[in-house]
Amino acid sequence: MTKSGTTSPTTTAFYIQAALSFGLALAAVAGGIAYLPVDGWVRGFLALGMLYLVTSTFTLAKCVRDRQDETSVVSRVDQARLDKLLAEHDPYQTHAV
């Protein structure tokens, strides 16, 4: 059976870089909102908007990942069927008439 090359494992370094980058960006925006020279309701509105943006981003990332996993599973099932068909096929077999 052949292995599909569709999976690429995320390295620990990449995972740490992505998490630190997200944390730094979130902290920078939160700090910027906190120190804006505006009224409290404006800060609250911006903070709520930032929270909504972050949660929507996670939801979108999950939906994209789920769709990618779904197509990956379908292609793996198709590949397994093809592998089974090829394994059972004997090109030298003669068919009786």
All heavy atoms as an XYZ file, in Angstrom:
734
protein
N       0.851     -1.172      0.000
C       0.000      0.000      0.000
C       0.897      1.235      0.000
O       1.886      1.299      0.698
C      -0.895     -0.018      1.234
C      -2.028      0.964      1.131
S      -3.125      0.972      2.566
C      -3.850     -0.635      2.455
N       0.540      2.224     -0.767
C       1.335      3.448     -0.834
C       0.818      4.467      0.162
O      -0.367      4.531      0.444
C       1.280      4.045     -2.258
O      -0.067      4.369     -2.543
C       1.827      3.084     -3.284
N       1.756      5.240      0.671
C       1.365      6.291      1.616
C       1.127      7.582      0.857
O       1.871      7.946     -0.037
C       2.450      6.496      2.668
C       2.509      5.398      3.674
C       3.389      5.791      4.827
C       3.339      4.697      5.865
N       4.001      5.095      7.080
N       0.084      8.266      1.257
C      -0.246      9.537      0.630
C       0.634     10.631      1.221
O       0.862     10.686      2.416
C      -1.723      9.848      0.862
O      -2.036     11.103      0.342
N       1.100     11.548      0.395
C       1.966     12.625      0.862
C       1.192     13.869      1.252
O       1.738     14.957      1.229
N      -0.078     13.736      1.602
C      -0.884     14.915      1.905
C      -0.681     15.442      3.307
O      -1.026     16.574      3.577
C      -2.378     14.611      1.701
O      -2.738     13.532      2.541
C      -2.676     14.280      0.251
N      -0.147     14.632      4.208
C       0.015     15.102      5.576
C       1.414     15.664      5.758
O       2.391     15.087      5.316
C      -0.206     13.968      6.596
O       0.730     12.933      6.342
C      -1.612     13.417      6.492
N       1.491     16.806      6.405
C       2.778     17.387      6.739
C       2.730     17.758      8.218
O       2.043     18.696      8.600
C       3.054     18.623      5.882
O       2.066     19.582      6.078
N       3.434     16.996      9.040
C       3.374     17.266     10.480
C       3.988     18.617     10.819
O       4.993     19.026     10.249
C       4.184     16.127     11.093
C       5.083     15.662     10.005
C       4.351     15.923      8.712
N       3.330     19.306     11.729
C       3.826     20.601     12.187
C       4.937     20.372     13.200
O       4.772     19.618     14.151
C       2.678     21.390     12.839
O       1.625     21.518     11.881
C       3.133     22.761     13.269
N       6.049     21.028     12.990
C       7.159     20.881     13.927
C       6.860     21.656     15.206
O       6.049     22.587     15.214
C       8.475     21.398     13.316
O       8.347     22.793     13.061
C       8.813     20.658     12.028
N       7.520     21.281     16.265
C       7.342     21.954     17.552
C       7.770     23.411     17.460
O       7.109     24.297     18.006
C       8.151     21.228     18.640
O       7.752     19.858     18.663
C       7.909     21.830     20.001
N       8.857     23.677     16.748
C       9.341     25.052     16.609
C       8.314     25.932     15.891
O       8.075     27.073     16.292
C      10.662     25.069     15.849
N       7.693     25.398     14.839
C       6.685     26.165     14.115
C       5.470     26.427     14.997
O       4.906     27.519     14.994
C       6.273     25.436     12.840
C       5.241     26.177     12.046
C       5.596     27.270     11.279
C       3.905     25.796     12.084
C       4.648     27.969     10.549
C       2.954     26.489     11.357
C       3.321     27.573     10.590
N       5.062     25.412     15.757
C       3.920     25.557     16.660
C       4.200     26.639     17.707
O       3.355     27.495     17.965
C       3.616     24.215     17.324
C       2.420     24.250     18.231
C       1.134     24.213     17.720
C       2.577     24.338     19.611
C       0.027     24.247     18.543
C       1.480     24.380     20.450
C       0.208     24.326     19.901
O      -0.884     24.381     20.730
N       5.382     26.614     18.293
C       5.762     27.612     19.304
C       5.814     29.004     18.682
O       5.327     29.980     19.262
C       7.106     27.241     19.964
C       6.922     26.000     20.836
C       7.669     28.393     20.775
C       8.208     25.420     21.366
N       6.379     29.112     17.473
C       6.450     30.402     16.798
C       5.052     30.956     16.525
O       4.792     32.140     16.743
C       7.211     30.280     15.486
C       7.254     31.579     14.715
C       7.624     31.405     13.266
O       7.799     30.287     12.796
N       7.735     32.504     12.548
N       4.149     30.099     16.066
C       2.785     30.546     15.775
C       2.074     30.991     17.050
O       1.387     32.016     17.064
C       2.007     29.432     15.082
N       2.227     30.234     18.135
C       1.577     30.582     19.399
C       2.144     31.890     19.963
O       1.387     32.759     20.420
C       1.752     29.450     20.407
N       3.458     32.050     19.926
C       4.070     33.289     20.422
C       3.681     34.490     19.561
O       3.403     35.580     20.084
C       5.591     33.150     20.464
C       6.156     32.256     21.569
C       7.670     32.120     21.420
C       5.790     32.800     22.938
N       3.631     34.290     18.260
C       3.238     35.375     17.367
C       1.799     35.800     17.639
O       1.494     36.994     17.697
C       3.386     34.921     15.917
O       2.925     35.900     15.040
N       0.910     34.826     17.815
C      -0.482     35.145     18.124
C      -0.581     35.873     19.456
O      -1.272     36.888     19.569
C      -1.319     33.866     18.160
C      -2.725     34.096     18.611
C      -3.652     34.654     17.751
C      -3.124     33.781     19.900
C      -4.958     34.890     18.159
C      -4.418     34.000     20.325
C      -5.339     34.561     19.447
N       0.103     35.378     20.477
C       0.063     36.010     21.797
C       0.605     37.428     21.773
O       0.029     38.340     22.383
N       1.693     37.631     21.059
C       2.289     38.964     20.963
C       1.356     39.936     20.228
O       1.159     41.080     20.667
C       3.640     38.890     20.243
C       4.398     40.200     20.090
C       4.786     40.748     21.462
C       5.622     40.002     19.226
N       0.762     39.482     19.131
C      -0.157     40.344     18.382
C      -1.385     40.688     19.217
O      -1.838     41.836     19.239
C      -0.572     39.657     17.077
N      -1.921     39.701     19.927
C      -3.090     39.936     20.770
C      -2.761     40.912     21.902
O      -3.526     41.836     22.180
C      -3.600     38.609     21.339
C      -4.935     38.640     22.070
C      -6.046     39.054     21.113
C      -5.230     37.273     22.661
N      -1.602     40.742     22.516
C      -1.184     41.646     23.591
C      -0.939     43.059     23.072
O      -1.288     44.045     23.741
C       0.072     41.100     24.261
N      -0.360     43.187     21.890
C      -0.091     44.506     21.319
C      -1.395     45.249     21.025
O      -1.532     46.439     21.345
C       0.737     44.369     20.039
N      -2.366     44.549     20.449
C      -3.648     45.200     20.149
C      -4.386     45.537     21.443
O      -4.951     46.626     21.582
C      -4.509     44.317     19.222
C      -5.907     44.889     19.060
C      -3.847     44.182     17.868
N      -4.374     44.618     22.402
C      -5.033     44.885     23.682
C      -4.374     46.070     24.390
O      -5.065     46.936     24.953
C      -4.992     43.644     24.570
N      -3.048     46.140     24.364
C      -2.341     47.275     24.962
C      -2.651     48.575     24.247
O      -2.823     49.624     24.876
N      -2.720     48.509     22.922
C      -3.063     49.702     22.147
C      -4.465     50.196     22.471
O      -4.686     51.402     22.608
N      -5.396     49.269     22.628
C      -6.769     49.656     22.980
C      -6.809     50.249     24.391
O      -7.485     51.240     24.647
C      -7.721     48.450     22.850
C      -7.914     48.095     21.376
C      -9.069     48.740     23.503
C      -8.692     46.815     21.142
N      -6.058     49.640     25.314
C      -6.081     50.102     26.698
C      -5.520     51.520     26.836
O      -5.992     52.290     27.683
C      -5.284     49.137     27.577
N      -4.519     51.869     26.040
C      -3.879     53.170     26.178
C      -4.364     54.216     25.173
O      -3.764     55.286     25.059
C      -2.349     53.019     26.087
C      -1.788     52.345     27.310
C      -1.321     51.045     27.247
C      -1.753     53.009     28.529
C      -0.814     50.407     28.366
C      -1.252     52.389     29.656
C      -0.785     51.095     29.570
O      -0.295     50.473     30.679
N      -5.440     53.927     24.460
C      -6.002     54.929     23.550
C      -6.566     56.106     24.357
O      -7.204     55.899     25.394
C      -7.139     54.319     22.727
C      -6.779     53.600     21.446
C      -8.029     52.990     20.828
C      -6.123     54.516     20.457
N      -6.355     57.309     23.896
C      -6.900     58.472     24.619
C      -8.367     58.733     24.237
O      -8.702     59.766     23.659
C      -5.995     59.614     24.175
C      -5.544     59.223     22.806
C      -5.455     57.729     22.819
N      -9.224     57.758     24.546
C     -10.658     57.871     24.228
C     -11.462     57.448     25.449
O     -10.927     56.952     26.435
C     -11.041     57.002     23.006
C     -10.398     57.523     21.735
C     -10.682     55.544     23.213
N     -12.774     57.660     25.357
C     -13.664     57.267     26.451
C     -13.693     55.748     26.626
O     -13.315     54.989     25.738
C     -15.091     57.751     26.166
C     -15.191     59.273     26.199
O     -14.345     59.902     26.861
O     -16.121     59.801     25.551
N     -14.180     55.329     27.773
C     -14.233     53.906     28.107
C     -15.125     53.094     27.192
O     -14.824     51.938     26.886
N     -16.243     53.703     26.739
C     -17.145     52.932     25.882
C     -16.508     52.644     24.526
O     -16.766     51.612     23.928
C     -18.491     53.637     25.726
C     -18.447     54.894     24.910
C     -18.230     56.159     25.354
C     -18.632     54.987     23.494
N     -18.255     57.049     24.310
C     -18.514     56.350     23.150
C     -18.890     54.063     22.497
C     -18.626     56.796     21.845
C     -19.014     54.524     21.204
C     -18.884     55.869     20.883
N     -15.641     53.541     24.051
C     -14.934     53.306     22.786
C     -13.937     52.169     22.962
O     -13.825     51.277     22.116
C     -14.234     54.594     22.291
C     -13.416     54.316     21.047
C     -15.249     55.691     22.034
N     -13.221     52.189     24.089
C     -12.292     51.095     24.383
C     -13.038     49.764     24.482
O     -12.574     48.748     23.996
C     -11.561     51.362     25.706
C     -10.345     52.172     25.538
C      -9.492     52.104     26.803
N      -8.830     53.376     26.944
C      -9.150     54.333     27.780
N     -10.131     54.173     28.621
N      -8.477     55.458     27.813
N     -14.177     49.785     25.163
C     -14.978     48.564     25.285
C     -15.455     48.045     23.943
O     -15.436     46.839     23.682
N     -15.881     48.977     23.075
C     -16.331     48.590     21.745
C     -15.188     47.955     20.956
O     -15.356     46.916     20.317
C     -16.884     49.803     20.999
C     -17.313     49.499     19.599
C     -18.520     48.855     19.358
C     -16.518     49.852     18.520
C     -18.922     48.569     18.071
C     -16.910     49.571     17.228
C     -18.113     48.920     16.996
N     -14.012     48.564     21.009
C     -12.860     48.024     20.297
C     -12.417     46.676     20.882
O     -12.056     45.762     20.148
C     -11.703     49.021     20.317
C     -11.924     50.298     19.500
C     -10.776     51.277     19.722
C     -12.068     49.971     18.033
N     -12.459     46.565     22.196
C     -12.093     45.298     22.833
C     -13.077     44.193     22.458
O     -12.681     43.056     22.183
C     -12.032     45.456     24.354
N     -14.349     44.515     22.433
C     -15.359     43.536     22.026
C     -15.172     43.141     20.566
O     -15.283     41.964     20.209
C     -16.755     44.105     22.257
C     -17.920     43.140     22.094
C     -17.792     41.997     23.096
C     -19.230     43.871     22.304
N     -14.873     44.119     19.729
C     -14.597     43.826     18.323
C     -13.379     42.932     18.164
O     -13.366     42.010     17.338
N     -12.328     43.191     18.959
C     -11.134     42.355     18.906
C     -11.447     40.930     19.369
O     -11.009     39.954     18.754
C     -10.023     42.944     19.783
C      -8.738     42.137     19.736
S      -7.468     42.719     20.860
C      -8.172     42.317     22.434
N     -12.224     40.793     20.427
C     -12.603     39.465     20.918
C     -13.410     38.709     19.863
O     -13.189     37.521     19.627
C     -13.405     39.599     22.212
C     -13.867     38.299     22.861
C     -12.663     37.479     23.312
C     -14.784     38.599     24.030
N     -14.332     39.405     19.215
C     -15.135     38.794     18.163
C     -14.260     38.351     16.998
O     -14.444     37.275     16.432
C     -16.212     39.775     17.693
C     -17.120     39.235     16.637
C     -17.931     38.135     16.876
C     -17.184     39.828     15.390
C     -18.764     37.636     15.896
C     -18.020     39.340     14.410
C     -18.810     38.242     14.667
O     -19.626     37.763     13.693
N     -13.297     39.178     16.635
C     -12.380     38.846     15.546
C     -11.554     37.607     15.883
O     -11.379     36.717     15.045
C     -11.468     40.035     15.246
C     -10.451     39.840     14.129
C     -11.162     39.656     12.795
C      -9.524     41.036     14.072
N     -11.058     37.529     17.100
C     -10.242     36.379     17.506
C     -11.069     35.095     17.498
O     -10.636     34.070     16.961
C      -9.600     36.630     18.893
C      -8.994     35.362     19.456
C      -8.548     37.711     18.797
N     -12.260     35.135     18.069
C     -13.077     33.916     18.101
C     -13.526     33.522     16.694
O     -13.569     32.327     16.367
C     -14.306     34.092     19.013
O     -15.078     35.204     18.574
C     -13.887     34.279     20.458
N     -13.814     34.492     15.843
C     -14.183     34.179     14.455
C     -13.011     33.567     13.699
O     -13.202     32.680     12.865
C     -14.650     35.438     13.731
O     -15.795     35.952     14.333
N     -11.817     34.044     13.985
C     -10.630     33.493     13.342
C     -10.440     32.032     13.717
O     -10.152     31.188     12.861
C      -9.386     34.310     13.720
O      -9.592     35.666     13.341
C      -8.145     33.779     13.049
N     -10.602     31.708     15.000
C     -10.484     30.306     15.425
C     -11.562     29.437     14.792
O     -11.308     28.305     14.376
C     -10.541     30.189     16.954
C      -9.248     30.526     17.626
C      -9.157     31.614     18.471
C      -8.120     29.759     17.421
C      -7.968     31.931     19.096
C      -6.922     30.059     18.037
C      -6.850     31.150     18.871
N     -12.772     29.957     14.700
C     -13.857     29.207     14.079
C     -13.573     28.959     12.604
O     -13.759     27.843     12.101
C     -15.191     29.958     14.241
O     -15.432     30.164     15.632
C     -16.343     29.181     13.640
N     -13.115     29.981     11.894
C     -12.789     29.819     10.481
C     -11.652     28.823     10.288
O     -11.707     27.972      9.396
C     -12.415     31.172      9.869
C     -11.997     31.139      8.398
C     -13.138     30.629      7.526
C     -11.540     32.515      7.959
N     -10.626     28.902     11.119
C      -9.508     27.961     11.011
C      -9.980     26.529     11.235
O      -9.536     25.598     10.550
C      -8.415     28.321     12.013
N     -10.891     26.327     12.193
C     -11.415     24.988     12.450
C     -12.227     24.485     11.262
O     -12.112     23.322     10.864
C     -12.277     24.977     13.706
C     -12.810     23.604     14.050
C     -13.812     23.672     15.176
C     -14.420     22.335     15.490
N     -14.927     21.595     14.359
N     -13.040     25.356     10.660
C     -13.841     24.953      9.499
C     -12.948     24.579      8.311
O     -13.200     23.591      7.624
C     -14.790     26.070      9.095
S     -16.122     26.336     10.274
N     -11.911     25.365      8.075
C     -10.981     25.064      6.985
C     -10.279     23.739      7.251
O     -10.151     22.896      6.363
C      -9.960     26.212      6.808
C      -8.826     25.805      5.883
C     -10.651     27.452      6.295
N      -9.835     23.526      8.489
C      -9.170     22.264      8.839
C     -10.105     21.078      8.683
O      -9.724     20.036      8.156
C      -8.650     22.321     10.277
C      -7.847     21.073     10.667
C      -7.715     20.921     12.145
N      -9.039     20.693     12.708
C      -9.379     21.016     13.936
N      -8.523     21.600     14.730
N     -10.582     20.773     14.397
N     -11.354     21.228      9.126
C     -12.318     20.135      9.007
C     -12.584     19.791      7.549
O     -12.676     18.621      7.182
C     -13.626     20.490      9.710
C     -13.491     20.502     11.225
O     -12.451     20.039     11.735
O     -14.421     21.003     11.891
N     -12.719     20.797      6.706
C     -12.949     20.536      5.281
C     -11.739     19.858      4.659
O     -11.870     18.948      3.853
C     -13.267     21.822      4.544
C     -13.489     21.557      3.051
C     -14.124     22.674      2.353
N     -15.483     22.829      2.832
C     -16.334     23.693      2.341
N     -15.960     24.470      1.356
N     -17.554     23.803      2.806
N     -10.541     20.291      5.040
C      -9.329     19.673      4.519
C      -9.227     18.227      4.985
O      -8.864     17.349      4.209
C      -8.107     20.465      4.962
C      -6.817     19.950      4.394
C      -5.629     20.768      4.826
O      -5.743     21.652      5.666
N      -4.486     20.493      4.268
N      -9.546     17.969      6.243
C      -9.526     16.597      6.757
C     -10.544     15.727      6.036
O     -10.281     14.560      5.750
C      -9.810     16.573      8.259
C      -8.648     17.070      9.085
O      -7.530     17.205      8.530
O      -8.844     17.331     10.291
N     -11.712     16.284      5.754
C     -12.761     15.526      5.069
C     -12.301     15.114      3.676
O     -12.458     13.962      3.290
C     -14.020     16.381      4.965
C     -15.187     15.693      4.303
C     -16.396     16.608      4.248
O     -16.834     17.074      5.310
O     -16.873     16.855      3.127
N     -11.722     16.032      2.911
C     -11.243     15.676      1.580
C     -10.062     14.731      1.670
O      -9.904     13.863      0.824
C     -10.841     16.924      0.772
O     -10.122     17.817      1.604
C     -11.998     17.611      0.157
N      -9.255     14.867      2.709
C      -8.131     13.957      2.897
C      -8.619     12.544      3.170
O      -8.074     11.576      2.637
C      -7.255     14.448      4.041
O      -6.237     13.522      4.320
N      -9.655     12.396      3.996
C     -10.208     11.081      4.305
C     -10.805     10.456      3.052
O     -10.589      9.276      2.767
C     -11.264     11.177      5.433
C     -12.051      9.899      5.553
C     -10.596     11.500      6.756
N     -11.537     11.241      2.269
C     -12.136     10.717      1.037
C     -11.051     10.261      0.077
O     -11.153      9.185     -0.515
C     -13.050     11.783      0.381
C     -13.454     11.374     -1.018
C     -14.279     12.023      1.236
N      -9.983     11.044     -0.061
C      -8.917     10.645     -0.976
C      -8.179      9.418     -0.450
O      -7.744      8.575     -1.233
C      -7.943     11.794     -1.221
O      -7.162     12.055     -0.087
N      -8.049      9.281      0.876
C      -7.411      8.082      1.427
C      -8.267      6.844      1.201
O      -7.745      5.777      0.918
C      -7.110      8.264      2.912
C      -5.849      9.079      3.160
C      -5.469      9.081      4.614
N      -6.171     10.218      5.220
C      -6.542     10.289      6.464
N      -6.314      9.305      7.288
N      -7.158     11.351      6.922
N      -9.588      6.994      1.318
C     -10.483      5.863      1.062
C     -10.396      5.462     -0.407
O     -10.306      4.272     -0.743
C     -11.937      6.209      1.463
C     -12.914      5.177      0.933
C     -12.057      6.322      2.980
N     -10.409      6.451     -1.296
C     -10.278      6.158     -2.727
C      -8.943      5.488     -3.031
O      -8.870      4.556     -3.828
C     -10.420      7.432     -3.559
C     -11.846      7.966     -3.574
O     -12.772      7.180     -3.248
O     -12.033      9.149     -3.907
N      -7.883      5.954     -2.398
C      -6.564      5.361     -2.606
C      -6.526      3.930     -2.092
O      -5.945      3.046     -2.730
C      -5.485      6.202     -1.908
C      -4.071      5.695     -2.136
C      -3.645      5.791     -3.591
O      -3.953      6.759     -4.267
N      -2.958      4.781     -4.080
N      -7.171      3.670     -0.952
C      -7.210      2.307     -0.409
C      -7.983      1.382     -1.340
O      -7.582      0.227     -1.555
C      -7.842      2.306      0.984
N      -9.077      1.854     -1.901
C      -9.841      1.040     -2.867
C      -9.000      0.729     -4.087
O      -8.995     -0.396     -4.589
C     -11.117      1.777     -3.280
C     -12.175      1.795     -2.227
C     -13.403      2.527     -2.717
N     -14.405      2.612     -1.666
C     -15.363      3.498     -1.627
N     -15.476      4.398     -2.601
N     -16.229      3.514     -0.639
N      -8.293      1.725     -4.598
C      -7.442      1.503     -5.756
C      -6.316      0.536     -5.433
O      -6.010     -0.363     -6.231
C      -6.875      2.838     -6.246
C      -5.949      2.769     -7.450
C      -6.704      2.243     -8.671
C      -5.366      4.141     -7.738
N      -5.697      0.685     -4.269
C      -4.633     -0.236     -3.864
C      -5.144     -1.666     -3.759
O      -4.472     -2.613     -4.181
C      -4.026      0.194     -2.526
C      -3.172      1.442     -2.650
O      -2.814      1.807     -3.796
O      -2.873      2.053     -1.606
N      -6.344     -1.849     -3.214
C      -6.926     -3.184     -3.089
C      -7.210     -3.772     -4.469
O      -6.915     -4.942     -4.729
C      -8.216     -3.128     -2.268
C      -8.862     -4.466     -2.081
C     -10.145     -4.357     -1.299
C     -10.784     -5.739     -1.198
N     -12.180     -5.661     -0.854
N      -7.754     -2.960     -5.355
C      -8.054     -3.422     -6.706
C      -6.780     -3.820     -7.434
O      -6.731     -4.871     -8.088
C      -8.787     -2.318     -7.476
C      -9.239     -2.649     -8.886
C     -10.317     -3.731     -8.845
C      -9.768     -1.412     -9.575
N      -5.738     -3.022     -7.297
C      -4.468     -3.348     -7.943
C      -3.815     -4.584     -7.333
O      -3.183     -5.371     -8.040
C      -3.516     -2.152     -7.868
C      -3.888     -0.957     -8.742
C      -2.952      0.210     -8.467
C      -3.870     -1.327    -10.210
N      -3.958     -4.755     -6.027
C      -3.379     -5.923     -5.367
C      -4.090     -7.199     -5.793
O      -3.462     -8.266     -5.913
C      -3.452     -5.768     -3.850
N      -5.381     -7.135     -6.036
C      -6.146     -8.316     -6.425
C      -6.034     -8.613     -7.914
O      -6.356     -9.711     -8.351
C      -7.618     -8.133     -6.048
C      -7.860     -8.110     -4.561
C      -9.297     -7.751     -4.216
O     -10.058     -7.341     -5.117
O      -9.642     -7.870     -3.029
N      -5.589     -7.644     -8.688
C      -5.517     -7.826    -10.145
C      -4.290     -8.649    -10.512
O      -3.173     -8.351    -10.098
C      -5.469     -6.477    -10.841
C      -5.318     -6.588    -12.330
N      -6.309     -7.096    -13.125
C      -4.293     -6.267    -13.152
C      -5.903     -7.082    -14.380
N      -4.682     -6.568    -14.416
N      -4.498     -9.680    -11.310
C      -3.404    -10.514    -11.810
C      -3.377    -10.372    -13.323
O      -4.240    -10.924    -14.020
C      -3.612    -11.957    -11.402
C      -2.457    -12.857    -11.813
O      -1.423    -12.317    -12.279
O      -2.585    -14.082    -11.671
N      -2.399     -9.673    -13.880
C      -2.398     -9.449    -15.323
C      -2.110    -10.726    -16.124
O      -2.386    -10.775    -17.315
C      -1.287     -8.411    -15.531
C      -0.428     -8.532    -14.344
C      -1.305     -9.003    -13.216
N      -1.582    -11.759    -15.476
C      -1.242    -12.981    -16.175
C      -2.337    -14.044    -16.071
O      -2.175    -15.140    -16.576
C       0.077    -13.549    -15.629
C       1.210    -12.575    -15.806
C       1.789    -11.949    -14.729
C       1.675    -12.265    -17.091
C       2.817    -11.043    -14.895
C       2.699    -11.356    -17.268
C       3.270    -10.756    -16.177
O       4.272     -9.847    -16.333
N      -3.412    -13.703    -15.411
C      -4.517    -14.644    -15.263
C      -5.259    -14.772    -16.588
O      -5.568    -13.786    -17.235
C      -5.473    -14.162    -14.176
C      -6.651    -15.074    -13.966
C      -7.615    -14.508    -12.927
O      -7.471    -13.366    -12.507
N      -8.571    -15.303    -12.520
N      -5.515    -16.024    -16.989
C      -6.272    -16.247    -18.214
C      -7.727    -16.498    -17.861
O      -8.034    -17.191    -16.892
C      -5.713    -17.437    -18.999
O      -5.754    -18.589    -18.157
C      -4.300    -17.185    -19.460
N      -8.603    -15.909    -18.628
C     -10.030    -16.055    -18.381
C     -10.588    -17.148    -19.282
O     -10.361    -17.158    -20.498
C     -10.780    -14.744    -18.633
C     -10.363    -13.645    -17.709
N     -10.771    -13.582    -16.413
C      -9.540    -12.562    -17.907
C     -10.260    -12.530    -15.836
N      -9.494    -11.891    -16.729
N     -11.325    -18.064    -18.702
C     -11.950    -19.125    -19.504
C     -13.177    -18.558    -20.195
O     -13.937    -17.793    -19.630
C     -12.350    -20.299    -18.597
N     -13.359    -19.010    -21.428
C     -14.492    -18.508    -22.217
C     -15.712    -19.343    -22.038
O     -15.890    -20.395    -21.720
C     -14.131    -18.438    -23.706
C     -15.292    -17.892    -24.511
C     -12.903    -17.611    -23.898
